[in-house]
């Protein structure tokens, strides 16, 4: 005879819910994007150790077919330059994304929680920043600097992305600041800073992660575009964006000097976009 206790499910099995990370891993877009992004990151990190030639080593005549991808405008191996040229771009883009996400989230949450004229002032200033094209704002600042430092690019790219994150963060926070758990914390006399950190921000993880994925995509393309225009921390070092600029005049005779960095940047942006889409789908289904 089957007893009631035997037929009933265990409390743990009945109440267990998958975490946000487990939900994300079930999204094919997120998994595919993570694999692509990781592979490009590993290529950039370990590429300098596995490159067949030195970063500035001349291996043949300019724009020749020597090597798997030929040579560049100085006769340097394109594949080796490609393997050396990604780490700095990825690190700058990643740090700029972290900076813009933190700053933009802070601006958006403070504006939403403050409300009233405080919200109006902050967001109108934010709109002014949004009106400036990112690349134009970068050029205005960089033309005043002979040779930019890495931290300058991080701050510049981060500041150009922060207003966009701020608008997303404000929109999400507006739906949270009027919730009962926020009012309960206020009734208990909690400080505003603690309410923001302990009550509001933890409920914004999924949309902010999705937005961070998009910001990373824009950051990598902006850093590469800045390098294409000649603003790099070391003009002699390999750089994916600078490689495109250096070899663009020989597209008809030796296209790999341009196509190789373009393709790897494109693959990386596809990966980060797929990750962002996967996180967004998790957030949408979680709210249904």
C-alpha positions as CSV (number, residue, x, y, z in Angstrom):
1,X,0.0,0.0,0.0
2,X,1.3,3.4,-0.9
3,X,1.2,5.9,1.9
4,X,0.5,9.6,1.6
5,X,4.0,10.4,2.7
6,X,5.5,8.2,0.0
7,X,3.3,9.8,-2.7
8,X,4.0,13.4,-1.7
9,X,7.0,15.2,-3.3
10,X,9.8,16.3,-1.0
11,X,9.5,20.0,0.1
12,X,12.9,20.7,-1.5
13,X,11.9,19.4,-4.9
14,X,8.6,21.2,-4.7
15,X,10.0,24.6,-3.9
16,X,13.3,24.6,-5.7
17,X,13.4,27.2,-8.5
18,X,16.2,27.6,-11.0
19,X,18.6,30.5,-10.5
20,X,19.0,33.3,-13.1
21,X,22.3,31.7,-14.1
22,X,20.6,28.3,-14.6
23,X,17.9,30.0,-16.7
24,X,20.5,31.7,-18.8
25,X,22.3,28.5,-19.5
26,X,19.1,27.1,-21.0
27,X,19.0,29.8,-23.6
28,X,20.8,28.7,-26.7
29,X,21.6,32.3,-27.7
30,X,23.3,32.9,-24.4
31,X,25.3,29.7,-24.5
32,X,26.4,30.3,-28.2
33,X,27.3,33.9,-27.4
34,X,29.3,33.0,-24.4
35,X,31.3,30.4,-26.4
36,X,32.0,32.8,-29.2
37,X,33.0,35.7,-26.8
38,X,35.2,33.3,-24.8
39,X,37.0,32.0,-27.8
40,X,37.8,35.5,-29.1
41,X,38.9,36.6,-25.6
42,X,41.2,33.5,-25.4
43,X,42.6,34.3,-28.8
44,X,43.4,37.8,-27.7
45,X,44.9,36.8,-24.4
46,X,47.1,33.8,-25.5
47,X,47.7,35.0,-29.1
48,X,50.9,36.8,-28.3
49,X,52.4,33.6,-26.8
50,X,51.4,31.5,-29.8
51,X,52.1,34.0,-32.7
52,X,54.5,32.6,-35.3
53,X,56.4,35.8,-35.5
54,X,57.2,38.9,-33.4
55,X,54.8,41.8,-33.2
56,X,57.0,44.0,-35.4
57,X,59.0,41.4,-37.2
58,X,59.4,41.9,-40.9
59,X,58.9,38.5,-42.7
60,X,58.6,39.6,-46.4
61,X,57.9,42.4,-48.8
62,X,54.9,44.7,-48.2
63,X,51.5,43.2,-49.1
64,X,52.9,39.8,-50.1
65,X,51.4,36.4,-49.8
66,X,54.1,35.2,-47.3
67,X,52.4,33.5,-44.3
68,X,48.9,32.3,-43.8
69,X,47.3,35.7,-44.1
70,X,50.1,37.5,-46.0
71,X,52.0,40.6,-44.9
72,X,51.0,44.2,-44.2
73,X,52.2,47.5,-45.4
74,X,55.6,47.1,-43.8
75,X,56.0,43.4,-44.6
76,X,55.0,42.2,-41.1
77,X,53.0,39.0,-40.7
78,X,49.3,39.8,-40.6
79,X,48.4,36.7,-38.5
80,X,51.0,37.6,-35.9
81,X,49.8,41.2,-35.7
82,X,46.3,40.0,-35.4
83,X,47.2,37.7,-32.5
84,X,49.0,40.6,-30.8
85,X,46.5,43.3,-31.5
86,X,43.4,42.3,-29.6
87,X,44.2,42.2,-25.9
88,X,44.5,46.0,-25.3
89,X,41.3,46.6,-27.2
90,X,39.3,44.0,-25.3
91,X,40.6,45.1,-21.9
92,X,39.9,48.8,-22.6
93,X,36.4,47.9,-23.8
94,X,35.7,45.7,-20.8
95,X,36.8,48.3,-18.3
96,X,34.9,51.0,-20.1
97,X,31.8,48.9,-20.0
98,X,32.2,48.3,-16.2
99,X,32.7,52.0,-15.7
100,X,29.7,53.0,-17.8
101,X,27.5,50.4,-16.2
102,X,28.3,51.5,-12.7
103,X,28.1,55.2,-13.4
104,X,25.0,55.0,-15.6
105,X,23.2,52.8,-13.1
106,X,24.0,55.2,-10.3
107,X,22.7,58.2,-12.3
108,X,19.5,56.4,-13.3
109,X,18.6,55.0,-9.9
110,X,19.3,58.3,-8.1
111,X,17.1,60.1,-10.7
112,X,14.3,57.6,-10.3
113,X,14.4,57.4,-6.5
114,X,14.8,61.1,-6.1
115,X,11.9,62.0,-8.4
116,X,10.5,65.5,-9.0
117,X,12.8,68.3,-10.1
118,X,15.8,66.2,-9.1
119,X,14.8,63.6,-11.7
120,X,14.1,66.3,-14.3
121,X,17.5,68.0,-13.9
122,X,19.5,64.8,-14.0
123,X,17.7,63.4,-17.0
124,X,17.8,66.6,-19.0
125,X,21.5,66.8,-18.5
126,X,21.7,63.2,-19.5
127,X,19.7,64.0,-22.7
128,X,22.3,66.7,-23.6
129,X,25.1,64.0,-23.4
130,X,23.0,61.7,-25.5
131,X,22.8,64.4,-28.2
132,X,26.5,64.2,-28.9
133,X,27.6,61.4,-31.3
134,X,30.0,59.1,-29.4
135,X,32.8,59.2,-32.0
136,X,32.6,63.0,-32.3
137,X,32.8,63.4,-28.6
138,X,35.9,61.1,-28.5
139,X,37.6,63.1,-31.3
140,X,37.0,66.4,-29.6
141,X,38.8,65.2,-26.5
142,X,41.5,63.1,-28.2
143,X,42.6,65.8,-30.6
144,X,43.8,67.8,-27.5
145,X,46.1,64.9,-26.4
146,X,49.2,63.9,-28.3
147,X,49.1,60.3,-27.3
148,X,46.2,59.0,-25.2
149,X,46.8,56.8,-22.2
150,X,44.8,53.6,-21.7
151,X,42.9,55.0,-18.7
152,X,41.9,58.0,-20.8
153,X,40.3,55.7,-23.4
154,X,38.5,53.8,-20.6
155,X,37.1,57.0,-19.1
156,X,36.2,58.5,-22.5
157,X,34.4,55.4,-23.8
158,X,32.8,54.8,-20.4
159,X,31.5,58.4,-20.2
160,X,30.1,58.2,-23.7
161,X,28.2,55.0,-22.9
162,X,27.0,56.0,-19.4
163,X,24.0,58.2,-20.5
164,X,22.5,55.3,-22.4
165,X,22.8,53.0,-19.4
166,X,21.3,55.7,-17.2
167,X,18.1,55.8,-19.3
168,X,17.7,52.0,-19.0
169,X,18.5,52.0,-15.3
170,X,16.0,54.8,-14.6
171,X,13.2,53.1,-16.5
172,X,13.8,49.8,-14.6
173,X,14.1,51.7,-11.2
174,X,10.9,53.6,-11.7
175,X,9.0,50.3,-11.6
176,X,10.7,49.4,-8.3
177,X,10.8,52.5,-6.2
178,X,7.1,52.4,-5.7
179,X,7.0,48.8,-4.6
180,X,5.9,47.7,-1.1
181,X,9.3,46.5,-0.1
182,X,10.8,49.9,-0.7
183,X,8.1,51.6,1.3
184,X,8.6,49.1,4.1
185,X,12.3,49.9,4.2
186,X,11.5,53.6,4.3
187,X,9.0,53.1,7.1
188,X,11.7,51.3,9.1
189,X,13.9,54.4,8.8
190,X,16.5,52.9,6.5
191,X,18.9,55.3,4.8
192,X,18.2,56.1,1.2
193,X,21.7,54.8,0.2
194,X,21.0,51.5,1.9
195,X,17.6,51.2,0.3
196,X,19.2,51.7,-3.2
197,X,22.0,49.2,-2.5
198,X,20.0,46.5,-0.7
199,X,16.5,46.8,-2.1
200,X,16.5,48.4,-5.6
201,X,19.8,47.3,-7.2
202,X,19.5,43.6,-6.5
203,X,16.2,43.5,-8.5
204,X,17.8,45.2,-11.5
205,X,20.5,42.5,-12.2
206,X,19.0,40.9,-15.3
207,X,18.2,44.1,-17.4
208,X,21.4,45.7,-16.4
209,X,23.4,42.6,-17.5
210,X,21.6,42.7,-20.8
211,X,22.4,46.4,-21.2
212,X,26.0,45.8,-20.2
213,X,26.3,43.2,-23.0
214,X,25.1,45.8,-25.5
215,X,27.5,48.4,-24.0
216,X,30.4,46.0,-24.4
217,X,29.5,45.6,-28.1
218,X,29.5,49.4,-28.6
219,X,32.6,49.8,-26.6
220,X,34.7,47.4,-28.7
221,X,33.6,49.0,-31.9
222,X,34.2,52.5,-30.5
223,X,37.7,51.6,-29.3
224,X,38.5,50.0,-32.6
225,X,37.2,53.1,-34.4
226,X,39.4,55.3,-32.3
227,X,42.4,53.1,-33.2
228,X,41.4,53.3,-36.9
229,X,41.6,57.1,-36.6
230,X,45.2,56.8,-35.2
231,X,44.5,57.4,-31.5
232,X,46.3,54.5,-29.8
233,X,48.4,54.2,-26.7
234,X,51.3,52.9,-28.7
235,X,51.4,53.8,-32.4
236,X,54.0,51.0,-33.1
237,X,52.1,48.3,-31.4
238,X,49.6,46.0,-33.1
239,X,46.0,47.1,-32.8
240,X,43.0,45.7,-34.6
241,X,41.5,49.1,-35.4
242,X,44.9,50.6,-36.5
243,X,45.5,47.5,-38.7
244,X,42.4,48.4,-40.7
245,X,43.6,51.9,-41.2
246,X,47.2,50.9,-42.1
247,X,46.2,48.4,-44.8
248,X,43.1,49.8,-46.2
249,X,44.8,51.1,-49.4
250,X,45.8,47.6,-50.5
251,X,42.3,46.0,-50.3
252,X,42.4,45.0,-53.9
253,X,45.9,43.3,-53.7
254,X,46.1,42.0,-50.1
255,X,42.7,42.1,-48.4
256,X,43.6,40.1,-45.3
257,X,45.3,43.0,-43.6
258,X,41.9,44.6,-43.4
259,X,39.5,41.7,-43.5
260,X,41.1,39.7,-40.6
261,X,40.7,42.4,-37.9
262,X,37.3,43.4,-39.3
263,X,36.1,39.8,-39.1
264,X,37.3,39.1,-35.6
265,X,35.7,42.3,-34.3
266,X,32.5,41.3,-36.0
267,X,32.6,37.9,-34.5
268,X,33.2,39.3,-31.0
269,X,30.3,41.7,-31.4
270,X,28.0,38.9,-32.6
271,X,29.0,36.9,-29.5
272,X,28.3,39.7,-27.0
273,X,25.0,40.5,-28.8
274,X,23.8,36.9,-28.5
275,X,24.7,37.0,-24.8
276,X,22.7,40.2,-24.2
277,X,19.7,38.7,-26.1
278,X,19.9,35.6,-24.0
279,X,19.9,37.5,-20.8
280,X,17.0,39.7,-22.1
281,X,15.0,36.6,-22.8
282,X,15.5,35.3,-19.3
283,X,14.4,38.6,-17.9
284,X,11.3,38.7,-20.1
285,X,10.2,35.2,-19.2
286,X,10.9,35.8,-15.6
287,X,8.6,38.7,-15.6
288,X,5.8,36.8,-17.4
